Amino acid sequence: MANMAQAIRLALHYGEEHLGVTDIFGEDVGPPLGGVFTATQGLRTAWNSPLDERGIIGMAIGLAMAGQRPVAEIQFADYIYNTIDLLKLAGNTCWSSNGQWNLPMVVMTPVGAGIRGSIYHSHSFDAVMSHIPGWKIVMPATPLDAYGLMLSAIKDPNPVMFLPPKALMRHRGEELIPGEPEDPRELSKMIDAPVGDRSKWKPTWPPVEEYVVPIGKAKLVRPGSQLTVVAWGRCVPLALQAAKQLEGEGIDVELIDLRSIWPYDWEAIRASVEKTGKVMFVNEDTEVTNFGEHLIRRTIEELFYVLLAPPKLVAGKHLPGIGLADALERASVPQVEEIAEAMRALARTEP
């Protein structure tokens, strides 16, 4: 089974061979490194850019305007903030040109904590990105979803922000990507560059097939009857762990992986909340002006009379950064114990 970094690499390979991807670029994206998470190793169209985030986004916009299909990487989401004005321009191009100009570009930038990245490599970006209209925003929680969402992003005629969680880049999936070998060691021998001299190395790509995850479609991870938990990114496996822990206490949790921040699958959320009457939103972005707050507002406005308890938000603390020490990082973003306690409290809330 591929890990998430390998799944992204396989999707990008499929994109450059079958979907017209013309340039995959960013800092250390090309040889010899192939990206800091190795998600771009061995790709035919991958090349290294200068250390210039604004240049990377500007180049992607220019290539897309010229009819190309670029995939640009900002090495960590922490360094994408100085490109906000350019992201805004990319997002409003189709609208402001009355549909005459499309920008078929993907920007990939790893997000979140969990890698002991301290204050410079632990930021989330989904809430900020949701304030920039004109972009679709996706965040995978599994390798197969990373593969399918990347293919959908490449195919889309307008900008897509692809946000893989840093902490999940080495996590292996439980579902095979169509065409990948079942043995992860065999896959590694085929597509992972060797340590040391890579000057003569070339990957042997497995015959992966097209598999798309529609942007805007959530996934039911775990059916349940007592409360709904909606999570995305790194918090999906954490919430799943918490839900399994509570089984022994007789608490039945329904877990939804949102997968797409925008557009999002409101119908899936609505159907689940109408069934359970209770809902909690979980993510690791900071709690103030969190995207989960928008979902709570809509839940209250449209589903008020089916709610059996106030909706809850479990999110990162409103801090300027995340400390390097393990205890500080764990206290800054949601952990299994915190999520489980919030689930427990919500399940026991009386109408």
LOGU-883264 format. One line per field, with one value per residue (C-alpha): z, x, y; residue number from 0. Coordinates in Angstrom, 2 decimals, m for minus. Each point is the difference from the previous one (the first is absolute). Layout:
N
zz: (Z; ...) .
xx: (X; ...) .
yy: (Y; ...) .
n: (NUM; ...) .
END
This chain:
351
zz: (0.00; m0.95; 2.59; m0.69; m1.48; m2.39; m0.89; m0.92; m2.08; m1.85; m0.66; m1.35; m2.23; m1.33; m0.50; m2.05; m2.12; m0.56; 1.13; m1.58; 3.04; m1.45; 2.96; 3.57; 1.85; 3.25; 2.44; m0.15; m1.97; m2.79; 0.20; 2.03; 3.01; m1.52; 2.70; 3.74; 0.42; m3.17; m1.63; m3.34; m0.39; m3.49; m1.77; m3.60; 0.09; 3.51; 0.37; 2.73; 0.46; 1.85; 3.67; m0.87; 0.92; m1.84; m3.08; 0.20; 0.16; m2.66; m2.31; 0.51; m0.87; m3.14; m1.15; 0.59; m1.90; m2.89; m0.11; 1.96; 3.01; 2.70; 3.48; 2.27; 3.48; 2.90; 2.18; 3.23; 0.46; 2.53; m2.93; m2.23; 1.95; m1.94; m3.20; 1.16; m2.47; m2.89; 1.19; 0.03; m3.60; m1.08; 1.71; m1.61; m3.56; m1.39; 1.74; m0.92; m3.64; m0.20; m0.62; m2.84; 1.94; 1.94; 2.11; 0.03; 2.75; 3.16; 3.01; 2.43; 3.46; 3.04; 3.08; 3.72; 2.97; 1.08; m1.36; 2.81; m2.37; 2.67; m0.90; m3.62; m1.25; 1.85; m1.31; m1.45; m2.96; m0.67; 1.82; m1.65; m3.40; 0.42; 0.01; m3.61; m2.36; m3.40; 1.28; 0.72; 3.13; 0.78; 2.91; m0.16; 3.05; m1.77; m2.84; m2.28; 0.52; m0.62; m3.33; m1.00; 1.14; m1.82; m3.27; 0.47; 0.77; m3.14; m2.15; 1.39; m2.30; 2.86; 3.00; 2.59; 3.32; 1.02; 3.72; 1.07; 3.77; 0.85; 2.74; m2.39; m2.82; 1.20; 1.02; m2.06; m1.20; 0.33; m3.61; m3.13; m2.65; m3.23; m1.68; 2.90; 1.23; 3.21; 1.61; 1.27; m0.25; m3.70; m0.49; 1.89; m2.23; m3.05; 0.85; 3.04; m0.84; 1.66; 2.76; m1.34; m3.68; m2.03; m3.19; m2.00; 1.81; m1.77; 1.41; m1.38; 0.15; 0.71; m2.43; 2.21; m1.27; 0.11; 3.32; 0.92; 3.22; m0.93; 1.54; 2.39; 0.99; 3.63; 1.13; 2.68; 1.96; 2.75; 0.31; 3.38; 1.67; 3.04; m1.27; m3.19; m0.18; m3.08; m0.37; m2.69; m0.60; 2.86; 2.40; m1.87; 1.27; 3.44; 0.14; m1.21; 2.84; 2.49; m1.38; 0.30; 3.61; 0.88; m1.42; 3.33; 1.76; m2.20; m1.95; m3.72; m2.10; m3.67; m1.59; m3.24; m1.81; m1.66; m2.56; m1.76; 1.87; m3.02; m1.43; 2.93; 0.26; 1.99; m0.92; 1.69; 3.15; m0.04; m0.39; 2.85; 2.42; m0.76; 1.01; 3.18; 1.20; 1.25; m1.89; 0.66; m2.44; 0.43; m1.66; 1.00; m1.34; 2.69; 1.66; m0.70; m3.46; m0.56; m2.98; 2.49; 1.37; m3.42; 0.01; 3.51; m1.11; m2.94; 2.14; 2.49; m2.72; m2.02; 2.49; 3.26; 0.64; m0.40; 2.37; 3.36; 1.30; m0.98; m2.74; 1.16; m1.53; 0.84; m1.64; 0.48; 2.71; m1.02; 0.28; m2.16; m0.57; 1.24; 2.33; m0.81; 3.25; m0.29; 2.89; m1.55; m3.42; 1.48; 2.05; m3.08; m2.39; 0.57; 1.29; 0.30; 3.72; m0.50; m2.92; 1.96; 3.03; m2.20; m1.64; 3.42; 1.30; m3.12; 0.05; 3.66; m0.48; 0.68; m2.31) .
xx: (0.00; 1.33; 0.54; m1.41; 3.22; 0.24; m3.69; 0.48; 3.04; m1.97; m2.83; 2.41; 1.60; m3.43; m0.73; 3.09; m0.48; m3.78; m1.51; 2.25; 2.03; 2.82; 2.04; 0.39; 2.20; 0.99; 2.89; 1.92; m2.86; 2.24; 3.06; 1.84; m2.30; m3.47; m1.64; 0.60; m2.66; 1.21; m3.41; 1.54; 2.90; 0.66; m2.67; 0.76; m1.18; 1.27; 2.49; 1.51; m1.02; 1.84; m0.86; m2.78; m3.59; m1.39; 1.95; m1.38; m3.63; 0.58; 1.60; m2.94; m2.47; 1.93; 0.28; m3.71; m0.92; 2.11; m2.05; 2.32; m0.94; 2.59; 0.25; 1.93; 1.20; 0.54; 2.29; m1.91; m3.29; 1.78; 1.67; m3.02; m1.31; 2.12; m1.81; m3.54; m0.47; 1.03; m2.31; m2.78; 0.78; 0.03; m3.33; m1.81; 1.35; m2.85; m2.65; 1.50; 0.45; m3.62; 1.17; 2.39; 3.14; 0.43; 3.03; 0.45; 2.65; 0.57; 1.91; 1.14; 1.21; 0.29; m1.86; m0.27; 1.99; 1.13; 3.55; 1.65; 0.32; m0.25; m1.13; 1.23; m1.31; m3.25; m2.64; m3.34; m1.44; m3.52; m1.85; 2.04; m0.38; m3.77; m0.06; 1.32; m2.94; 0.59; 2.12; m1.01; 1.70; 0.60; 1.68; 0.51; 0.18; 0.99; 2.40; m2.81; m1.88; 3.22; 0.34; m3.62; m0.18; 3.23; m1.36; m3.20; 2.07; 2.10; m3.10; m1.74; m0.02; 0.61; 2.35; 0.05; 1.85; 1.21; 0.82; 1.58; 0.54; 3.69; m0.53; m1.70; 2.55; 1.59; m3.25; m0.92; m3.52; m2.31; m1.20; 2.01; 0.39; m1.21; 3.05; 2.47; 1.67; m1.38; 3.42; 1.21; 3.61; m0.47; m1.49; 2.90; 2.55; m1.83; m0.50; 2.10; 3.38; 3.00; 1.98; 3.23; 0.79; m3.20; 1.55; m0.81; m3.17; m3.31; m3.30; m1.90; m3.59; m2.78; m2.94; m2.23; m3.47; m2.36; m1.80; m1.64; m1.54; m2.53; 0.82; m2.79; m0.94; 0.49; 0.65; m1.83; 2.88; m2.06; m3.80; m1.53; m3.23; 0.70; 2.11; 1.59; 3.69; 1.22; 3.78; 2.57; 3.68; 2.11; m2.95; m1.90; 2.14; 0.16; m3.79; m0.31; 2.26; m2.09; m3.25; 1.31; 1.05; m3.53; m1.61; 0.60; m1.93; m3.03; 0.54; m0.69; 1.78; m0.61; 3.19; 0.07; 3.21; m0.81; 2.87; m0.92; 0.03; m1.52; m2.35; m1.08; m2.59; m2.76; m2.50; 2.12; 0.27; m3.71; m1.05; 2.24; m1.06; m3.67; 0.66; 2.05; m1.12; 3.51; 3.09; 3.63; 2.54; 3.68; 3.09; 3.42; m0.20; m0.25; m3.40; m0.70; m1.52; 0.29; m1.77; m1.83; m1.59; m1.57; m1.38; m1.39; m1.70; m1.63; m1.00; m1.75; m1.70; m1.30; m0.28; m0.84; m3.20; 1.63; 2.89; m0.06; 3.08; 2.11; 2.55; 3.60; 3.35; 3.28; 2.87; 3.51; 0.64; 0.10; 3.78; 2.59; 1.84; 0.64; 2.87; 2.72; m0.34; m2.31; m2.19; m0.45; m0.93; m2.46; m1.63; m0.35; m1.96; m2.70; 1.09; m1.93; m0.67; m1.44; m2.17; m1.27; m0.89; m1.89; m1.88; m0.83; m1.31; m2.11; m1.46; m1.06; m1.55; m3.71; m2.48) .
yy: (0.00; 3.42; 2.68; 3.46; 1.41; m2.95; 0.34; 3.65; m0.93; m2.67; 2.47; 2.61; m2.63; m0.94; 3.68; 0.71; m3.12; 0.15; 3.31; 2.59; 1.10; 2.05; 1.24; m1.23; 2.45; 1.66; 0.13; m3.33; m1.58; m1.24; m2.27; m1.03; 0.48; m0.28; 2.13; 0.10; m2.72; m1.83; 0.52; 1.02; m2.44; m1.28; 2.05; 0.84; 3.62; 0.91; 2.84; 2.15; 3.61; 2.75; 0.47; 2.45; m0.83; 3.01; m0.99; m3.55; 1.15; 2.66; m2.57; m2.37; 2.76; 0.89; m3.61; m0.59; 3.18; m1.29; m3.21; m2.29; m2.17; 0.69; m1.49; 2.35; m0.87; 2.35; m2.08; 0.67; 1.86; 2.20; 1.80; 0.52; 2.99; 2.48; m1.03; 0.83; 2.85; m2.26; m2.77; 2.59; 0.94; m3.64; m0.57; 2.92; m0.34; m2.12; 2.13; 3.37; m1.03; m1.17; m3.56; 0.84; m1.01; m3.20; m0.90; m3.79; m0.01; m1.99; 1.32; m2.67; 0.99; m2.30; 1.22; m0.47; m1.19; m3.45; 0.00; 2.00; 2.92; 2.70; 3.53; 0.02; m3.36; m0.75; 2.41; m0.99; 1.88; m1.26; 2.79; 2.77; m1.62; m0.21; 3.81; 0.14; m0.61; m1.55; m2.89; m3.55; m1.34; m3.66; m1.78; m3.79; m2.24; m3.24; m0.89; m1.18; 3.27; 1.93; m1.80; 0.54; 3.61; 0.87; m1.40; 2.01; 3.10; m0.44; m0.40; 3.07; 3.04; 2.44; 0.29; m2.77; 0.17; m3.48; m0.19; m3.31; m0.26; m0.09; m2.56; m2.46; 0.05; m3.26; m1.71; m3.05; m0.52; m2.97; 0.16; m0.64; 2.66; m1.64; m1.49; 0.18; m3.22; m1.47; m0.35; 3.43; m1.17; m0.67; 3.46; 1.57; m1.76; 1.32; 3.67; 0.99; 1.49; m1.64; 1.65; 1.46; 0.49; 0.37; 1.32; m3.16; m1.05; m0.09; m1.25; m2.96; 1.18; m2.50; 0.08; 2.17; 0.73; 2.94; 0.34; 3.29; 1.22; 2.70; 3.36; 0.96; m3.56; m1.08; m3.58; m1.94; m1.51; m1.58; m0.24; 0.79; 1.00; 2.21; 2.91; 1.27; 0.93; 1.86; 0.14; 0.58; m0.62; m1.30; 0.10; m2.72; m2.92; 1.62; 0.25; m3.59; m1.16; 1.94; m1.42; m3.56; 0.66; 1.10; m3.13; m1.73; 2.76; m0.51; 3.22; m0.41; 2.66; 0.72; 1.37; 1.99; 0.94; 3.33; m0.38; 3.26; 3.32; 1.73; m0.95; m2.16; m2.75; 1.70; m2.69; m2.67; 2.13; 0.80; m3.63; m1.13; 2.77; m0.66; m3.62; 0.57; 3.45; 0.81; 1.18; 0.83; 1.44; m0.93; 1.45; 1.34; 3.55; 2.69; 0.25; 3.71; 0.53; m3.72; m1.57; m2.19; 3.19; 0.62; m3.55; 0.51; 3.24; m1.73; m2.96; 2.28; 2.04; m2.94; m2.88; 1.75; m1.94; m3.43; 0.74; m1.76; 1.86; 3.04; m0.81; m0.27; 0.98; m1.72; 1.86; 1.32; 2.56; 3.68; 0.33; 1.81; m3.27; m3.52; m0.81; m2.51; m1.96; m3.00; 1.15; 3.44; m1.38; m2.49; 2.76; 2.23; m2.24; m2.64; m3.41; m3.25; 0.51; 3.51; m1.13; m3.01; 2.14; 2.47; m2.89; m1.42; 3.32; 0.62; m3.51; 0.45; 3.43; m0.21; 1.82) .
n: (0; 1; 2; 3; 4; 5; 6; 7; 8; 9; 10; 11; 12; 13; 14; 15; 16; 17; 18; 19; 20; 21; 22; 23; 24; 25; 26; 27; 28; 29; 30; 31; 32; 33; 34; 35; 36; 37; 38; 39; 40; 41; 42; 43; 44; 45; 46; 47; 48; 49; 50; 51; 52; 53; 54; 55; 56; 57; 58; 59; 60; 61; 62; 63; 64; 65; 66; 67; 68; 69; 70; 71; 72; 73; 74; 75; 76; 77; 78; 79; 80; 81; 82; 83; 84; 85; 86; 87; 88; 89; 90; 91; 92; 93; 94; 95; 96; 97; 98; 99; 100; 101; 102; 103; 104; 105; 106; 107; 108; 109; 110; 111; 112; 113; 114; 115; 116; 117; 118; 119; 120; 121; 122; 123; 124; 125; 126; 127; 128; 129; 130; 131; 132; 133; 134; 135; 136; 137; 138; 139; 140; 141; 142; 143; 144; 145; 146; 147; 148; 149; 150; 151; 152; 153; 154; 155; 156; 157; 158; 159; 160; 161; 162; 163; 164; 165; 166; 167; 168; 169; 170; 171; 172; 173; 174; 175; 176; 177; 178; 179; 180; 181; 182; 183; 184; 185; 186; 187; 188; 189; 190; 191; 192; 193; 194; 195; 196; 197; 198; 199; 200; 201; 202; 203; 204; 205; 206; 207; 208; 209; 210; 211; 212; 213; 214; 215; 216; 217; 218; 219; 220; 221; 222; 223; 224; 225; 226; 227; 228; 229; 230; 231; 232; 233; 234; 235; 236; 237; 238; 239; 240; 241; 242; 243; 244; 245; 246; 247; 248; 249; 250; 251; 252; 253; 254; 255; 256; 257; 258; 259; 260; 261; 262; 263; 264; 265; 266; 267; 268; 269; 270; 271; 272; 273; 274; 275; 276; 277; 278; 279; 280; 281; 282; 283; 284; 285; 286; 287; 288; 289; 290; 291; 292; 293; 294; 295; 296; 297; 298; 299; 300; 301; 302; 303; 304; 305; 306; 307; 308; 309; 310; 311; 312; 313; 314; 315; 316; 317; 318; 319; 320; 321; 322; 323; 324; 325; 326; 327; 328; 329; 330; 331; 332; 333; 334; 335; 336; 337; 338; 339; 340; 341; 342; 343; 344; 345; 346; 347; 348; 349; 350) .
END
